[in-house]
């Protein structure tokens, strides 16, 4: 079996390492920071524990499969619980919707909150979304990316009509949804890939269907425990993780095949295979020799970077009663939000009155005592780009913008200003530093445009023996897709062996 080096201990790197170590390879993970998880980060402060990445688990069977395939049960190491309410939505007209987490209960909830007939509209849309899922999940999400695979996956005229690759997500939604609140609900799912719903492909309709079909789940103690459980499983299998080790480049032999990595201190580690769980732009701009990086770098330059996020971590005393686990306070002008974030009608800029996402777990394991709460508050934001957009390190900008978001929350009925014990901020600039992601783009490249999937980097690279895994490579960002990415890479390596 092969000696494998995995660069980065994010979810994609850990999942790949688990699979390869279980298959008999000799795996070492090199992580430049002092903890695992990558974008599945955790910040602890004064007894409060905050997840700084994903706030829910969707498609939990993908996580279960990962542990099953490596000889363990996820139920032995993580306590997953399904949320009875997926989210509470507040629309600009003041209407509130509590969206059930059971697919069969959603239509009646929509009729009750938004008016008769809305449930039927959403059900008709989800039927189309399920059909899109059925056509695309095999060739698009579970297989290596290639033109042959992707085009072959929608080979029949009927499949092409179903997926409608010429339509945007919003355009597809307009065929089924005539209530602007339902349209807004659908638009939100484009942000799951860091994209603009006016430009994201209709194929993303499969995202709300998958979430609502398999439900929204939480991990007791916080989602950061997923990464620690993966770390522990890798170590139990005999794999190794080294912290504080920075890789400066991937080395090759006389055949231009991978033969290891060179570290920042000048030392070298030999390997037969290298898996990069790092942002694809970093891989091709910094780690790979210029000649083989030329084509993928050019493709990345043609893609639109995903949006970033501005985060408030609120440690609260006496939190308001009845707060749902997930709360979405929609912007008065959603189009203006996407214009600001992506730099349309002007340069990229912070959104004046953004949609506010609140994650408020009811979990005694993440707070120091009763009558306290740890809230994760997120708004979409433009990436950190001091030269052409927003300099998130500009003095005073982060604090003033945080004050602005708190005021927007209060205007929309969630006023916790006098309950805050601590307020910690994570800007796009902080995300760039914490995750080594250019500009803090959460998902690498966005899905804006019908060709976006073909611009996303493949899991194979032009350098034989080097593979890419994680949210910036195929099939994309988010916990389930990153774990799917790891399975694709492990299968590619198995086929190579």
C-alpha positions, 0 to 999 in steps of 0.5 A: 500500500501507499504512503499518503500525506494529507495536507490539512486536517479539515473535514475533507482531509480527515474523511479522506485520511480515515478512508485511506487508512482503513484501506491499508494505506500509511497516512499522515495528516499535516496541519499548519494550525493547532487543531482539527476541523478547518472551516468546522471551527470552534471558539471557546470563551469564558465557558461558552462554546461557539461553532464558527462553521456549519450550524446543522448537519444535513444528509446525515447518512453521509456521515453515518456511511463514513464511519460505517465504511471505516469500521465504527458506528457514528452513534457510539461517538456522536449524539445526533438529534433531529430538530423538530423545527428546521428554522423560523423565518421572518419575512419583510412584511413581518410574517413568520413561518416555522418550517417543520423538519418533516417533509409531509408537514411542510405544506400545511405549515406554509398554508397556515403562515403564508396563506392557502395554496402556498403549500401546494406551490412548494410541493410542486416545486419540490417534486421538480427538485426531487426529479433534479436530484434523481438525475444529478446526484450520481454523475454530479455529486458522487462521481469524479468530475468530467465532461463525459460523466456530467453530460452523460448523466443527463443524456436523454432529452427528458433529463435535460429538460428536468435539469434545465441547465439554461435556467437559474435557480430563481428562474426555475422557482418563478415557474412554481412560486408566485408568492414573493416570500416563497421565492425568498425562501428558495433564494436562500438556498443559493447561499448554501454554495456561496452563490447568487440565486439570480445566477446560480443554476437551476440544479441547486433546487436539489439542495432544499429537497435534500435538506427537507427530505433528510431533515436538519440535525444537530450534534450535542456539544456542537458540530465541532465534535464531528471533527474531533470524532473523525480525528479520534477514529483516524488515530484509532486506525493507526493514522497520524496527525502532526500539528504546526506543520506548514507545507510550502510545496508539493515535490515531484520526481524526474517523471513529474510524479508526486514524491512528497512535500517540502515543508516551510522549514526546508525539510522534506517528507516522502510520499507516494500520494499527496491529498491537498485539503486546502483551498484550490487557489492556494494549491495551484498558486502556491504548492504546485509547479507553475507549468502543471498549474497553468490550466486549473489556475486559468479556470479558477480565475474565470470563476466567481469567488463565493461570498464570505460571511461576517460573524457575531458570537454572542454570549448571552445572559437571560436569553429570550424564551422561545428562541428557535435553534435556527432563525432567519430574519430576511432582508427587506431587499434581497436583490440589493444584498446580492448586489452588494456582496458580489459587487453589482451596481458598484464595488463590493460592500457590506450590506446595509440591512442584511439577512441575519442568520441566528443559530441558538442551540438549546444545549447545556454542554456549550454554555457555562450555566443555566440562563445563558446561551451561545449564539452564532449570528451570520450575515452574508458579506463580500470577501476581504479585498482591500485593493478592489473591495472591502478592507475588513481590517480597516480600523473600526469597521468590524465593530461599527458593522456589528453594532449595525447588525445588532440594530437590524436584529432589534428592528426585526424583533430580536433585541438582545443588546442588553443581554450580551456578556461577551461579543466576539467577531469573525470577519472575512479577513479573519476567515482568510487567516484562519482557513487560508482561504483567499478573501475568506470565500467560504466555498472557494468558487461560487456556483454563479453561471451555468458553467460554474460546475466545470470551472470548479477544480477536479479531485484529480490534478495535472500532477500524477499522484496529487488529489484535491479534496474539500469545499473548494474542489468537486463537488462543492462546499458543505459538510455532506458534499465535502465528505462525498468529495473524500469518498471520490478521492479515496475511490480514485486512489483505490482504482490507481493502486 
